[in-house]
Structures are given as structure tokens and as C-alpha cells.
Amino acid sequence: FALGLPWLPALPALAAALAGAGFLCRRGWSRRAALLLAGLAAGLLWCRGYDLRALQPRPAWDGRLETLEAEAAGYTRPTDYGTATDAVLTLDGRRYRAVLYGGADLDLSPGDRLTGAMELAAVGREERYPAARGVAFTARLYGEPAVAAAETVPWRYRPAAAARRLESVLLELLPPEEGGYATALLTGRRDGLSENLNGQLRRSGTLHVVAVSGMHVTMLAGALMLLAGNRRRLGALIALPALWLFAAAA
């Protein structure tokens, strides 16, 4: 869809129409093809909707310095210049994902609310990594913000809390280098990798191994299906919820 070709938005409708025709046909191969086409149509519709909703520029708020309230959607992590926290901003009645940059003393958990002066910068299409994560803005904090800690972690942020708990258990059970590597494999968080191991992965061209991708999803699904033996329906009932939880946590 980013290519801007005029016929690309018609692809989901075409895939859905072919899937419907396949379901009407009583042959086994056509039903299997219809399932594949239905999945393709759903994926294309998701990508189109995501493109329209998350990747459009926000010129009205770009570059503005305002006093705003943000809700932490993750845990604060250290950076070379302070801290960064995944957050949610409400602008003009609409919620946007943002990365909140603050001082080294900032320490937020999911559900905490922060109010302070923020300078917003819209994330454009060329910034592929944050845009792919659904981040619409970066927000630079100025001054001392007011923080209201959440009493409990909201349900929508429980997967992030589960990932954090998993990281802490791995670091307790394993030595620092192995724990950082296992954390990167399971959650995609690479700031626990040692400089030595990070350099080795880069030089060998295998850094992608610690970026959560389809390979990790396939390994998890394969392990769960293996545990279910030849009972494919039971394996699917176990694997599908586990994959959704894994995707939400990672």
C-alpha cells in the first residue's frame, strides 16, 4: 500500500471474492484455497486499515510544546541520554501511541499517569521501526512532571507486565550474558545483550535472530503442536491463544 498504486486497495476485495467462490465449490482443494485466500484478504484489510490509521502524518500537533497527560503503556527503559517509555497520548479526543523521553530519574510502570510539558514530534513513514510499532509521536519532557502511580496494572497492559516478569525470572536463573540473550529471544528486548555478544551477532549477520519475527512464532507453535502429539485440534486450541499472548507481550 505504501507504493501508492491505485489498484492495491482493491486486492482485499478481490481476495475475499475468490475466497467466497472457493467456499461455494464443494471440492476439497477449493475449500483449502478459499481458507488461504480468506486469510490473505484479512491480512490485506488489516494492513490497509493500519496504514490509514497509524501511518498518516499529524501536522496539527507536530512541533508543538504543550502541557499534556500521558499514560504509560510499558516500563521505563534507560537510553544513552536519559529514559524512554512507551506511552499513550489523548489528542483531540483520539488516543495515539508515543515514546516518551525523559530524565534519568523517570521510572514509570504500565498504567501510571504523567502530566507535564512535552514537545511533540510526529513519526513519519520514513521512520520505519517506530511506525511499524504503531508509534505516532515522540514526546520530549521538559521540567518536573507530575506522576500518579496506578494501583494495579490495567488489563490491556498485563501482557507487558508478563513479559517483564519473564525477563526478571530469566535474569535470576541464568548468568547475565545468557539471561540477556534469552530475554532478547523471547521478548525482543535487546538492551540486556552484552556489547561482546551484540558485536558477535552483528559481525556474523545473525542479529535478526534476537528480533521477534515469524521464526519465533513458528518455533513456539511447533513446540506446542509437538506436545499435543497427533491431536491437531487440541494443538490448535493450545497454540492459538498462546500465540496471541506471545504477540501481545512481545
C-alpha positions as CSV (number, residue, x, y, z in Angstrom):
1,F,0.0,0.0,0.0
2,A,2.9,2.3,0.5
3,L,3.7,2.1,-3.2
4,G,0.6,4.2,-3.9
5,L,-0.6,2.1,-6.8
6,P,-4.3,2.8,-7.4
7,W,-5.3,-0.9,-7.8
8,L,-3.8,-2.0,-4.5
9,P,-6.8,-1.1,-2.3
10,A,-8.9,-3.5,-4.5
11,L,-6.8,-6.5,-3.6
12,P,-8.6,-7.3,-0.3
13,A,-12.0,-7.3,-2.1
14,L,-10.6,-9.5,-4.9
15,A,-9.2,-12.0,-2.4
16,A,-12.4,-12.0,-0.4
17,A,-14.5,-12.6,-3.6
18,L,-12.2,-15.5,-4.7
19,A,-12.4,-17.0,-1.1
20,G,-16.3,-16.8,-1.3
21,A,-16.3,-18.6,-4.6
22,G,-14.0,-21.3,-3.3
23,F,-16.2,-21.9,-0.3
24,L,-19.2,-22.3,-2.6
25,C,-17.4,-25.0,-4.5
26,R,-17.7,-28.4,-2.9
27,R,-14.2,-29.7,-3.9
28,G,-11.7,-30.2,-1.1
29,W,-8.9,-28.3,-2.8
30,S,-11.1,-25.3,-3.4
31,R,-12.0,-25.1,0.3
32,R,-8.4,-25.2,1.2
33,A,-7.6,-22.5,-1.3
34,A,-10.6,-20.5,0.0
35,L,-9.1,-20.6,3.5
36,L,-5.8,-19.3,2.3
37,L,-7.5,-16.5,0.3
38,A,-9.7,-15.6,3.3
39,G,-6.5,-15.2,5.4
40,L,-4.9,-13.1,2.7
41,A,-8.0,-10.9,2.5
42,A,-8.0,-10.4,6.3
43,G,-4.3,-9.6,6.3
44,L,-4.6,-7.1,3.4
45,L,-7.5,-5.4,5.1
46,W,-5.6,-5.1,8.4
47,C,-2.6,-3.6,6.6
48,R,-4.8,-1.1,4.8
49,G,-6.6,-0.1,7.9
50,Y,-3.3,0.2,9.8
51,D,-1.8,2.3,7.0
52,L,-4.7,4.7,7.1
53,R,-4.9,4.9,10.9
54,A,-1.3,4.7,12.2
55,L,1.0,6.0,9.4
56,Q,-0.7,9.2,8.4
57,P,1.2,12.4,9.4
58,R,-0.2,14.6,12.2
59,P,0.9,18.2,11.2
60,A,-1.5,19.8,13.7
61,W,0.5,18.6,16.7
62,D,3.9,18.2,15.1
63,G,6.4,20.5,16.8
64,R,4.0,21.8,19.5
65,L,5.0,22.3,23.1
66,E,2.0,21.6,25.3
67,T,1.2,20.5,28.8
68,L,-0.3,17.1,28.3
69,E,-1.2,13.9,30.1
70,A,0.3,10.5,29.1
71,E,-0.5,7.0,30.3
72,A,2.5,4.6,30.5
73,A,1.9,1.6,28.3
74,G,5.2,-0.1,29.3
75,Y,8.1,0.1,31.7
76,T,10.7,2.9,31.6
77,R,14.0,1.8,30.0
78,P,17.3,3.6,30.1
79,T,18.8,5.2,27.0
80,D,22.1,7.0,26.3
81,Y,20.5,10.3,27.0
82,G,18.0,9.5,29.8
83,T,15.0,7.3,29.6
84,A,12.3,6.2,27.2
85,T,8.8,4.9,28.0
86,D,6.1,3.6,25.7
87,A,3.0,5.7,26.4
88,V,-0.4,6.7,25.1
89,L,-1.4,10.3,24.5
90,T,-5.0,11.6,24.0
91,L,-5.1,14.4,21.4
92,D,-8.3,15.9,20.1
93,G,-10.2,13.0,21.7
94,R,-8.2,10.3,20.0
95,R,-5.5,8.0,21.5
96,Y,-2.1,7.8,20.0
97,R,0.9,5.6,20.8
98,A,4.0,7.6,21.7
99,V,7.5,7.2,23.0
100,L,8.1,9.5,26.0
101,Y,11.7,10.7,26.5
102,G,12.6,11.9,30.0
103,G,15.3,12.3,32.5
104,A,17.3,9.5,34.1
105,D,15.2,9.7,37.3
106,L,11.9,8.9,35.5
107,D,10.6,5.5,36.4
108,L,7.1,4.6,35.1
109,S,5.1,1.3,35.1
110,P,2.1,0.4,32.9
111,G,-0.9,2.4,33.9
112,D,0.9,5.2,35.6
113,R,-0.2,8.7,34.5
114,L,2.1,11.6,33.9
115,T,1.3,15.3,33.4
116,G,4.0,17.7,32.2
117,A,5.3,19.9,29.4
118,M,6.0,17.9,26.3
119,E,7.4,18.8,22.9
120,L,5.8,16.5,20.2
121,A,7.3,15.3,17.0
122,A,5.2,13.3,14.5
123,V,6.7,10.0,13.4
124,G,6.8,9.9,9.6
125,R,6.7,6.9,7.1
126,E,10.4,7.1,6.7
127,E,10.9,6.2,10.3
128,R,10.0,2.6,9.7
129,Y,10.8,1.0,13.1
130,P,8.7,3.2,15.3
131,A,6.0,3.5,12.7
132,A,5.8,-0.3,12.4
133,R,5.2,-0.4,16.2
134,G,2.3,1.9,15.8
135,V,4.1,4.9,17.3
136,A,2.6,8.2,16.1
137,F,4.6,10.7,18.2
138,T,7.7,11.1,20.2
139,A,7.4,13.4,23.2
140,R,10.3,15.1,24.9
141,L,9.6,16.0,28.5
142,Y,10.6,19.4,30.0
143,G,10.6,20.3,33.6
144,E,9.5,18.1,36.5
145,P,6.3,16.1,35.6
146,A,3.6,15.1,38.0
147,V,3.2,11.3,38.2
148,A,0.2,9.4,39.6
149,A,1.1,5.8,40.1
150,A,-1.5,3.2,39.1
151,E,-2.8,1.0,41.9
152,T,-2.9,-2.1,39.7
153,V,-1.8,-2.8,36.1
154,P,-4.7,-2.4,33.7
155,W,-5.7,-5.5,31.8
156,R,-4.7,-4.0,28.5
157,Y,-1.1,-3.8,29.8
158,R,-1.0,-7.2,31.5
159,P,1.0,-8.8,28.6
160,A,3.7,-6.2,29.1
161,A,3.8,-7.0,32.8
162,A,4.0,-10.7,32.0
163,A,7.0,-10.1,29.7
164,R,8.6,-8.0,32.4
165,R,8.1,-10.8,34.9
166,L,9.6,-13.3,32.4
167,E,12.6,-11.2,32.0
168,S,13.2,-11.0,35.7
169,V,12.9,-14.7,36.1
170,L,15.4,-15.4,33.3
171,L,17.9,-13.0,34.8
172,E,17.5,-14.7,38.1
173,L,18.0,-18.2,36.8
174,L,20.7,-17.5,34.2
175,P,24.1,-15.8,34.1
176,P,23.9,-12.1,32.9
177,E,25.0,-12.8,29.3
178,E,22.8,-15.9,28.8
179,G,19.9,-14.2,30.5
180,G,20.2,-11.2,28.2
181,Y,20.3,-13.4,25.2
182,A,17.3,-15.5,26.3
183,T,15.3,-12.3,27.1
184,A,16.1,-11.0,23.6
185,L,14.9,-14.3,22.0
186,L,11.7,-14.4,23.9
187,T,10.6,-10.7,24.2
188,G,12.7,-8.9,21.6
189,R,14.2,-6.6,24.2
190,R,17.9,-6.4,23.3
191,D,19.2,-3.9,25.9
192,G,20.3,-6.8,28.1
193,L,22.7,-8.1,25.4
194,S,26.4,-7.6,26.3
195,E,28.5,-5.5,24.0
196,N,30.6,-8.5,23.2
197,L,27.6,-10.7,22.2
198,N,25.9,-7.9,20.4
199,G,29.1,-7.3,18.3
200,Q,29.4,-11.0,17.5
201,L,25.8,-11.2,16.3
202,R,26.3,-8.1,14.1
203,R,29.6,-9.4,12.6
204,S,28.1,-12.8,11.9
205,G,24.9,-11.3,10.3
206,T,22.7,-13.2,12.8
207,L,21.4,-10.2,14.9
208,H,17.9,-10.8,13.3
209,V,17.7,-14.0,15.5
210,V,17.0,-11.9,18.6
211,A,14.4,-9.8,16.8
212,V,10.9,-11.3,17.4
213,S,9.7,-12.5,14.0
214,G,7.9,-15.3,12.2
215,M,10.7,-17.6,13.1
216,H,9.9,-17.3,16.8
217,V,6.2,-17.7,16.3
218,T,6.9,-20.9,14.2
219,M,9.1,-22.3,16.9
220,L,6.6,-21.6,19.7
221,A,3.7,-23.1,17.6
222,G,5.8,-26.1,16.6
223,A,6.7,-26.8,20.2
224,L,3.1,-26.6,21.4
225,M,1.9,-28.8,18.5
226,L,4.6,-31.3,19.2
227,L,3.4,-31.6,22.8
228,A,-0.2,-32.2,21.6
229,G,1.0,-35.2,19.5
230,N,-1.2,-36.0,16.6
231,R,-4.2,-34.3,18.1
232,R,-4.3,-31.3,15.7
233,R,-7.5,-29.8,17.1
234,L,-6.1,-29.9,20.7
235,G,-2.8,-28.4,19.4
236,A,-4.7,-25.6,17.7
237,L,-6.7,-24.8,20.8
238,I,-3.5,-24.6,22.8
239,A,-1.3,-22.9,20.3
240,L,-3.6,-20.1,19.0
241,P,-4.2,-18.4,22.4
242,A,-0.5,-18.8,23.3
243,L,0.5,-17.1,20.0
244,W,-1.8,-14.2,20.7
245,L,-0.4,-13.8,24.2
246,F,3.1,-14.0,22.8
247,A,2.4,-11.4,20.2
248,A,0.9,-9.0,22.8
249,A,3.8,-9.5,25.2
250,A,6.5,-9.1,22.6
